[in-house]
């Protein structure tokens, strides 16, 4: 059965040379990251395949879940644990037919509870809301109110991921709203010490206040 998405969910940064990217990812995994999404809007074709093919076994070595953004064919090619889909990507039903029941499918829901409910009905494994805060990675991304996340928590059985501008100091508000995971890119991989930043995020789930609001954590 697919693994449940929870805790810290790392998103790879754009445009790094493969060697530098693999080094940062290895630091994050060694520091305790257990879920990574390969996402690079600057790479396509053979370059994207080479990056994903290098990261997939690295994640397996550390027992971490490996997700590919947008590209179902690439996820299949590198035997990723799943794929994450936005509103303009492959349809959920089509992705499920291609990947089968043993892979994870996540759906970006932005600020839409209705889209999240549709994703749940369609067999998604998790949903993502955001941007939760102003994001340096996607400065023009639409924002989601914490109240929408709280409403989603009350109505969804799926894990809920928050994304966008999340740091260790503002993440507790998202845990209080009921998210199961927080997805981070620049605040993780641009940190001076990536392993230490993973530890800082992971400590949030060990705080008593966090444990009381996590669902299925």
N, C-alpha and C positions, 0 to 999 in steps of 0.2 A: 504494500500500500504506500501511496505517496507520504512523504514526511510532512508534518505540520510546520507551517511557517510561523516563527515566533522569535522574539529577541531582536538582536542587532542584525540588520540586513544590509550588507555592503553593496554599493553600486560602483563599478569601475569608472575611473575618470576618462575623459576623451583625450585622444591624441598622443598618448605616451608611447615611446618606443617599447616594443614587446619585452625586452630585457628589464627595463625600468618598471613596467607594469607588473610583470611576474614577481619582481623583487618586493614591491609594495604589497601585493596580494599575499605573498608568502609571510611577510611580517604580520599582516592582519590575521591570517589563519593561525600562525604560531601564537598570537596574542589572545586567541579565543573566538575569532569570528567563525560562525557556523552556517552562514548563508551568504552567498555571493551571487550577484547578477552581473553578467557580462553585458555592458551597455557602452557603445562607443559610436556616436553619430558621425565620426570622421572616417571610420573604416568600413569597407564593404568587400564583397567577393573573397578572393584568396587571402587578403590581409585579415579580414574578420575571422575567416576560418582558422588561420594560423594562431590568432590570439585565443579564440575559444578553445582550440585543440590543445593549447598549452595550459590554459587555466583549468580545464575540466579534470585532468588527472591530478593536478595540484590540490584541488578541492577534495577529490576522493581520498588522497593521501591523509588529509586531516579530518576526514569524516564529515565534511561540510557539504551542504546542499548547493548545487550549481544550477543557476537559471540563466537562460539566454533571453535577451530583450528582443521583442518584435519578430524574430526570424524563426519560424517553425522548422524550416529545412535545415538551418544551421544547428538548431537544438537536436534534431535527429542525427545529423552527421557526426556530432561529437558526443552523442549519447548523454546529453545533459539531463538533469533531473526534472527539467520542465522549461516552460516558456512564459514570458510576461507580455501581455498584449494591451496596446492602447486602442483608442477608438477608431483609428484608421488602419489598423493591422488586420491580420487574418481573423475571420469570425471564430468565436469560441467553439461552435459545433464542428467546424472544419478542422480546427486545431486538435480537438479531442479525437476525431476520426484518424488523424495522421499520427498522433502520439500514443493513443491508446489510454487505458484506464490507469496505468502504472506511473504516469508522469503528472507533475504539477502544472496547473494553468492558473496564472494570476491575471487579474483584469484591473486596469486603471479606471477608476470611477470619478476622479477629479473632485468635484463638489456635489455629485449627484447620488443621492440615496436610491433613486429609482433605478439607475444603472447598476448599482450594487445588488439590488434585489433581483434584477433580471439576470445578473451574473450568477447569483446563487441558484436561481431556478434552472439555469442552463448548465450547471454542473461545474462551475469554477471551484478551484481549491482555496483561493484567497482573493481578497479585493484590496485595492490601494486607494487611499484618498490623499489629495494634496494638490497644490502646495499648502502645507500646514502653516508655514512662515515664509517670509520673503526668501527666495532661493537664488544664490549666486550662480547655480548651474542653469536654472531656467528662470531668468528675471521676469519674464512676461507670463509665467504660468498663472492660471486662475487659482484663486485661494479658496480653501474650504474652512468653514467655521467649525469650531470645536463642538458646537451644538449638533451639527450634522453627524459628526463622528459618534457622539453619544447616542443619537437616534439610531444610527446604524448598529451600534453595539446591542441595543435593545431588540433589534429586529433580525439580526443575522446570526446564523450558526457558524459562519465561516470566520477564519482568522482575518483580522483587519490590520492593514499596514498603513502607516502614515509616512508621507514623504514630503520633502521640501524645506530647506533651511533649518533642519533639526540639529541641535547641539546638545551636549549633556546638560546645559543649564536650562533649556526650554523644553526638553523632552518630558519631564515629569507631568506637565499639563496634558500631554497626549496620553500618557499612561492612565491618568485620572479619568480621561474621557473614555477609556476602554480599549485602546489599541493593543494588539498582540505583538506587533513588531514595528520598528522604526527603520526606515530606509535612508541611508546617508551616503553621500558621495564626497563632496569637497571637505566637509567637516571631519571626515575620516581620513581620506587619502592625502589631503593637503596638510595634515597635522605634522608637526616636527617629529613626533614619535608615534608611528601608526599603531604599534602594539599597545602602547600606553593609552592611546585614545580608545582602542577597542575595550580595554579594561575599564576605562572611565564610563563608557556606555553600558557595559555589562553590569557594573555595580548598581545601576538603576533598578535592575530586576531583583536585586538581593535586598533592597530596602523594604521594610515592612509595609510602608504606604503603597509601594508598587504591587506587592504580592496580593494585596486585598482587592485590587481593581483589575488584575489580569484575568482573562477568561481562557481557561484551558492551558495556562502557562505552567 
